[in-house]
């Protein structure tokens, strides 16, 4: 059955377009009667076409707004005003749902709710214990957190700071991290021993795709504090990506024992699907990703992060999946 051509606007940065698997999408979508256009928020949206649906990642603008960028505020307000005055235009995803994953402590509480779901009487997954500090100066050794621990900014917006993290092996290391995070609000998250392998799960309207990546080796309380940018970590084993000396000591960049193959064999895709379904019900997001650690020895599942609209570049047949979702929302299916 033929349909009239519908117009879908994308609101993404150029970098995100290149990284998210969107290259070539326009040519594919038009064959299925969907015109893809890229919205420029510096111009009135009404002048850029009669839209039927918008897919966006506005978190980049929100990160700038949090840093006091008034121009970003103007662009964000233009989008929200358009959405209110054009209620017939479908928006993926609703901003109140995206806000649930922009504060890591708020996200922690949402994932805790999902972790109460059970399979055969056992928790669907676990969440590492986390605590919030308005400032690192609020730290004291009476707080209920075990080491090693990861220190992350509470904000999870698409900003450089959101990806800056610090691995702290022992309480003594807390005195060293102020130089990395200034006076920002942070979250301390207990480190889960996971044999140096992380499972990345991508969710598109309920459909999941999972793969493994190198991660941190099992750690004790010795060693140095390690500060790093999570976006620059190697995405595959035996990579030539250069790491700092301190990071190289704790990161499983090569895998001579094929640990990741053993971990991959343990991955239960049915369980990952149930986790994705639970997170979707709680968060209401169409496009998101989450990170899973299989705990060393027990192989218990720990969800350590959830992020809105990650890169789907490595997901097979993403163009087809994406247009399927557009058709469903537009009433084609």
C-alpha positions in Angstrom: 0.0 0.0 0.0 1.4 3.4 -1.0 1.4 6.3 1.4 1.8 10.0 1.0 5.3 11.2 1.7 5.7 12.2 5.3 8.3 14.6 6.5 10.5 13.8 9.6 12.8 16.4 11.1 16.0 15.5 12.9 17.5 17.8 15.5 21.1 16.5 16.1 24.5 18.0 16.0 26.6 17.3 13.0 28.9 15.2 15.1 26.0 13.1 16.4 24.7 12.6 12.8 28.1 11.2 11.8 28.4 9.0 14.9 24.9 7.7 15.2 24.4 5.7 12.1 22.4 8.3 10.2 24.8 8.7 7.2 22.8 7.7 4.1 19.5 7.6 6.0 17.9 10.2 3.8 18.4 8.1 0.6 17.0 5.0 2.3 14.0 6.6 3.9 12.7 8.4 0.8 12.4 5.0 -0.8 9.9 4.2 1.9 8.0 7.5 1.5 9.6 9.4 4.3 11.5 12.6 3.7 14.2 13.3 6.2 15.3 16.9 6.8 17.7 18.4 9.3 16.2 21.1 11.4 18.3 24.3 12.0 17.2 25.7 15.3 18.8 29.1 14.5 15.9 29.6 12.1 12.1 29.4 12.7 11.1 25.7 12.5 7.8 26.6 10.8 9.8 27.9 7.8 11.7 24.6 7.3 8.8 22.4 6.1 5.5 20.9 7.2 6.7 18.3 9.7 4.8 15.2 10.7 7.4 14.0 13.3 10.6 15.1 15.0 13.4 13.0 16.4 15.8 14.9 18.5 18.7 14.8 20.9 18.5 18.2 22.7 20.8 17.1 25.5 23.7 18.9 23.8 21.9 22.2 24.1 20.9 21.5 27.7 24.6 20.9 28.6 25.4 24.4 27.1 22.5 26.0 29.0 23.8 24.5 32.3 27.1 26.3 31.5 25.3 29.6 31.1 25.0 29.7 27.3 22.2 32.1 26.6 22.1 31.4 22.8 21.5 27.7 23.6 18.6 28.7 25.8 17.0 30.6 22.9 17.4 27.5 20.6 15.9 25.2 23.2 13.0 27.5 23.9 12.3 27.7 20.2 12.0 23.9 20.1 9.8 23.7 23.2 7.5 26.5 22.0 7.2 24.9 18.5 6.2 21.6 20.2 3.5 23.3 22.3 2.1 25.2 19.3 2.2 22.2 17.0 0.7 19.4 19.1 0.0 17.4 15.9 3.7 17.0 15.3 4.9 13.7 16.9 8.1 14.2 19.0 10.5 11.3 19.8 11.1 11.4 22.8 9.1 13.4 25.2 11.4 15.8 27.2 10.1 14.8 30.7 11.2 11.2 29.9 14.7 12.3 28.7 15.1 14.3 31.9 15.0 11.1 33.9 18.5 10.1 32.6 20.2 13.5 32.8 20.9 13.4 36.5 22.8 10.3 37.4 21.3 10.1 40.9 17.8 10.5 39.6 18.7 7.7 37.1 20.0 5.6 40.0 16.7 5.7 41.7 14.8 4.8 38.5 17.1 1.8 37.9 16.6 0.7 41.5 12.9 0.5 40.8 13.5 -1.7 37.8 16.0 -3.9 39.7 13.1 -4.9 42.0 11.7 -7.0 39.1 12.4 -10.6 39.5 13.0 -13.8 37.5 12.2 -17.0 39.3 12.4 -15.2 42.6 15.8 -13.6 41.8 16.4 -9.9 41.0 16.3 -9.1 37.3 19.6 -7.2 37.8 21.5 -5.3 40.4 22.6 -1.6 40.7 25.9 -0.7 42.3 25.5 1.3 45.5 25.8 5.1 44.7 25.8 8.2 46.9 25.6 11.9 45.9 27.9 14.7 47.0 27.1 18.3 46.4 30.8 18.9 46.5 33.8 16.6 47.0 34.4 18.6 50.2 31.4 16.9 51.7 33.2 13.5 51.6 34.0 11.8 54.9 35.0 8.2 55.7 31.7 7.6 57.5 29.7 7.6 54.3 28.3 4.2 53.3 30.3 3.4 50.1 32.9 0.7 49.4 36.1 1.1 47.5 37.2 0.9 44.8 34.7 3.4 43.5 34.0 5.5 40.4 33.5 9.2 40.7 31.2 10.7 38.0 29.6 14.1 37.6 25.9 14.0 38.5 25.0 15.6 35.2 24.8 13.1 32.3 24.2 15.7 29.6 26.2 15.6 26.4 29.1 17.6 27.7 32.8 17.0 28.1 32.5 17.1 31.9 29.8 14.4 31.9 32.3 11.9 30.4 35.1 12.8 32.8 35.4 10.1 35.4 37.8 9.1 38.2 38.6 5.6 39.4 39.5 5.7 43.2 41.0 2.6 44.6 40.8 3.5 48.3 39.5 6.2 50.7 42.9 7.7 50.7 42.5 8.7 47.1 39.6 11.0 47.8 42.0 13.8 48.7 43.4 13.7 45.2 40.3 14.1 43.1 39.3 17.7 43.8 41.8 18.9 41.1 39.8 16.9 38.5 36.3 17.9 39.3 36.5 21.3 40.9 33.5 22.0 43.1 30.9 20.1 40.9 28.2 17.9 42.3 29.3 14.2 41.9 28.1 10.7 42.3 30.3 8.0 43.8 29.4 4.5 42.4 30.9 1.3 43.9 33.2 -0.5 41.4 31.9 -3.9 40.4 34.6 -6.5 39.6 33.8 -7.7 36.1 36.9 -9.2 34.6 37.6 -6.3 32.2 34.6 -6.8 30.0 31.5 -4.5 29.7 28.3 -5.3 27.7 26.9 -2.5 25.7 23.2 -2.8 25.0 21.4 -0.6 22.4 17.6 -0.3 22.5 15.5 1.0 19.6 11.7 0.9 20.4 12.2 -2.3 22.4 14.6 -4.1 20.0 18.0 -4.8 21.5 21.5 -5.2 20.1 24.4 -6.2 22.4 28.1 -6.4 22.1 31.1 -6.5 24.4 33.9 -4.0 24.9 37.1 -3.8 27.0 36.9 -2.3 30.4 38.7 -2.1 33.7 40.5 -5.1 35.2 39.6 -6.5 38.6 41.0 -4.1 41.1 42.1 -4.1 44.7 42.7 -1.1 47.1 46.2 -0.4 45.8 47.3 1.6 42.9 46.8 5.2 41.8 43.8 7.4 41.3 43.0 7.3 37.5 41.2 10.1 35.8 39.9 9.4 32.3 37.4 10.4 29.6 35.0 7.5 29.0 34.4 8.5 25.3 38.1 8.0 24.5 38.3 4.4 25.9 39.1 1.7 23.4 36.0 0.1 21.8 37.7 -3.1 20.8 40.3 -5.5 22.2 43.9 -5.5 20.9 43.4 -1.9 19.8 46.2 0.5 18.9 44.5 3.4 20.8 47.1 5.1 23.0 46.3 5.1 26.8 48.0 7.1 29.6 50.4 5.0 31.7 48.2 4.9 34.7 45.1 4.0 32.7 47.0 1.3 30.8 47.8 -0.5 34.1 44.1 -1.0 35.0 42.4 -1.3 31.6 42.1 -4.6 29.8 43.1 -3.4 26.4 44.4 -6.8 25.3 42.8 -10.1 26.0 45.3 -13.0 25.6 43.0 -15.4 27.6 39.9 -14.5 25.5 38.0 -13.5 28.6 35.6 -11.5 26.5 34.6 -14.7 24.6 33.9 -16.5 27.8 31.7 -13.5 28.9 29.9 -13.4 25.6 29.0 -17.0 26.0 27.4 -16.2 29.3 25.3 -13.4 28.0 21.6 -14.2 28.3 19.8 -12.2 25.6 16.4 -13.0 27.0 17.5 -11.4 30.3 18.9 -8.4 28.5 15.5 -8.0 26.7 13.7 -8.2 30.0 16.0 -5.5 31.5 15.4 -3.3 28.4 11.6 -3.8 28.7 11.7 -2.9 32.4 13.8 0.3 31.7 11.5 1.2 28.9 8.5 1.0 31.1 10.1 3.1 33.8 11.8 5.7 31.6 9.4 5.8 28.6 12.3 6.2 26.1 12.3 5.0 22.5 16.1 5.2 21.9 18.5 4.5 24.7 21.5 2.4 25.7 22.6 0.7 28.9 25.8 -0.8 30.2 25.9 -4.2 31.9 28.7 -5.7 34.0 28.7 -9.4 34.7 30.2 -9.6 38.1 33.4 -11.7 38.5 32.8 -15.2 39.8 29.0 -14.8 40.3 28.2 -13.4 36.8 25.3 -11.4 38.4 24.1 -8.7 36.1 24.8 -5.1 37.2 23.4 -2.1 35.2 25.9 0.7 35.7 24.7 3.4 33.3 21.8 4.3 31.0 22.1 7.0 28.3 19.7 8.6 25.9 20.2 8.0 22.1 23.8 6.6 22.1 25.5 5.9 18.8 23.7 3.2 16.8 26.5 3.1 14.2 27.5 -0.4 15.0 24.0 -1.8 15.1 23.2 -3.9 12.1 20.4 -2.7 9.9 19.8 0.4 11.9 18.4 2.4 8.9 15.7 -0.2 8.5 15.0 -0.3 12.2 14.8 3.4 12.4 12.4 3.8 9.5 10.3 0.9 10.9 9.9 3.0 14.1 9.0 6.1 12.1 6.4 4.2 10.1 4.9 2.8 13.3 4.6 6.2 14.9 3.2 7.8 11.7 0.5 5.1 11.6 1.8 3.2 8.6 1.9 0.0 10.7 
